[in-house]
Amino acid sequence: LIFIMRLQEFVTVLVRDPRTQKEDSRHSYIDYEIFIHTNSMCFTRKTSCVRRRFREFVWLRQRLQSNAALIQLPELPSKTPFFNMNNPQHVNHRRQGLQEFLEKILQDALLLSDSRLHLFLQTQLSPEDMEACVSGQTKYSVADAIHKFASLNRRFPIEDEERKKGKNDVDSDSESSSSGLRPSDDSISCGCKASPASEES
């Protein structure tokens, strides 16, 4: 007898390690590490690790909602004027809310087909660059961007120099920070079709 076992697909997402980043002399913000581990055919890479700030989550939700108008997307944790980035309870409450948001998003097959979601989770591109990539305005494709990001974060001597160079540039980037990244696998398996780019509103 031959038993064929089909592995059930899973996606594990963790939002963790909130860090305060300095935007300029007067402004700071908190970003969060997003860790993905999956065997899903939808993902180009099976393990990835990026850092994103709250406003990027807001952008992602808006774009996903505009491309899937019939789906009621889960809410993000509310943006309150009383949020205090020096209050660990406030920060942890937001972190939990962001994780729950991503967990729900990743259970929806239609949303999983949106290229923006994959660029958000598996590259450090800014929202503007993600839009440009999805709209075909860049020399690189979505898959190219994800593979390039993976190769930059392998701990090989040549890439180490590029990574250090990139880390210095990050300090002036107000959209996102790629500090604290860990080495990632970039197993290739593209099973989900990316959604066509939508018109800018």
N, C-alpha and C positions, 0 to 999 in steps of 0.2 A: 504494500500500500504506500502510495506517495501522498503526503500531506503538503498542501501548498498553503502557507500562511501569508495573508496579505497584511502588511503593516498598516496600522491605522495612522492617518496623518495627524500631526499635532503641531501647534505653534505655541511656544512658551515666550511670553514677553514680560520683562521686568523693567520698571522705571525705578531708578535707584540713584544713590550717590549725588544728592543735590549739592551744588557748589556755587559760591558767590563769584561772579565774574565782574571785573571793572569795565564799564563801557567808556567812561571818560572820567575826568577829575571829580565830577559831581554825581555821576549816575552809575549804579551797579544793578545787576540782575542775577537771577538764579537760573542755572541750567541743570538738566537732569540727564543721567546716562540711560539710554534705551538699549537693553540687551535682548537680542532675539536668538532663540534656538529652535530649529524646526526641521522636519523632514518633508515639508509640503512641497509639491511640485510647482507651486506658485512662486516660490522664492528662488532667486538667482544664487544667493548664498545661504548656507544652512546655519551659519553663526555670524552675528554682526553686533557691533557696538558703536553707537554714535551718541553725541550730546545735543540736546535741543532745549530751547527756552520756551516759556509759556506762549509768547506771541506766535511762535512757529506752529504750535498746536492749534491755535486759533485760526491761522491761515489754512492749515490742513483741513480742519473741519469745514470751513467755508468752501474750499475747493471740492471736497468730496461731496458735500451737500449739493453744490451746483451741478455736479455730474451725475448725481443719482437723486433726482428731485422727488421720486416716489418713495424713497426710503427716509424714515425718520431717524436721523443720526442720534446717538447718545450725546448727552450734554457734557461739556467740560466743567471742571470745578469753577464756580462763579468767580469772576474777577471783582474783588471787593476793595474799596478804598482803604479798608482797615487791615488789608494784608500786610504783615510785618515780616520782612525777609530775615530778621534777626530772631524771630520767634520759631523755635523748632517745631512746635505744634502746628502752626500755620503752614510751614513748609512741608511737613509730613502729610498733612491733610490734602494739600494740593498734589503732592507726589502720588498719593493713593488714588485721587480722582483721575489723574492723568493715566495711571496704569489701568484703571477700570475702563476708561474711555478706549484705550488701545485694545484691551481684551475683547470688548464688544465689537469694535470695528473689524478685528481680525477673524471674527466668526461669520462674517457676511461675504459670500462668494462674489457678489457684484462689486463690493468695495475693494476686495482683494485684486480685482482686475485693473484697478486704477494705478497707472504708473507713478503718479505723485506719491502715493502711499509708500511704494517701494523705494523711491528716491529719498523720501523723508526718513525711512527706517534704516536704510543701508548705505547712505552716503552722507557727507557733511555739506552738501550743496545748500546755498541760501534759497529761500522761496523764489526769488527772481530767476536764479539759475535753474531751479527745478521746472518752472514754467517754460523757460526758454528751451530746455531739453525736451520736455513733453511735446512742445509745439513744433519741434523739428528745426529750431533756430540755432542749434549748436552743432559743431562738427562731430560730437560724440552722441551715441545713442544712450538710452536708459541703461541697457546692459553694460555698455562700455563704461559708463559713469560708476556703476556698482563694482565692476571688476577693477577699475583703476583705483577706486578707494580701497578695495581689498588689498591690492598689490602694494599700495603705499603703507599699509599697516602690517605687512609681514616683516618680521624682524631679521632682515638680511642687510649686510653692510651697505650696499648701494642705496637701498630704500631708506636706511637710517638717516643718511645725509639729507635726503629729500624731506623726510618727516620733520627733522629739526628745522629745516628751512621753512617748511609750512607752518610749524608751531610758532615761529617768530612773527609770521604774517598774521596769524590768528588774533593777536592782541588788539589789532585795529579793526577787527571784524565785529560789528555790532549785531549781526544777525545770528551768529552761532559760534560756538567754540568747540574745537576738536581736541582739547586737552583731555588727558586721562583715558585715551583710547587704548584698547588692548589688542593683541594680535587676533586676527580673525581668519577663519577658514573661508574659502571662496569656492566651494563645490559648485559645479555648474549644472543647473537643471532648471530650464525655463519651460514650465508647463502651462502657465497662464498667459492668455493673450492680453496685451496692454490695451487700455481703452484709447480711442482716438482723442486727439486734443480737442478741447471745447473752445468755443469762441470766447475771447475776453469780454467781460461785461463792463 
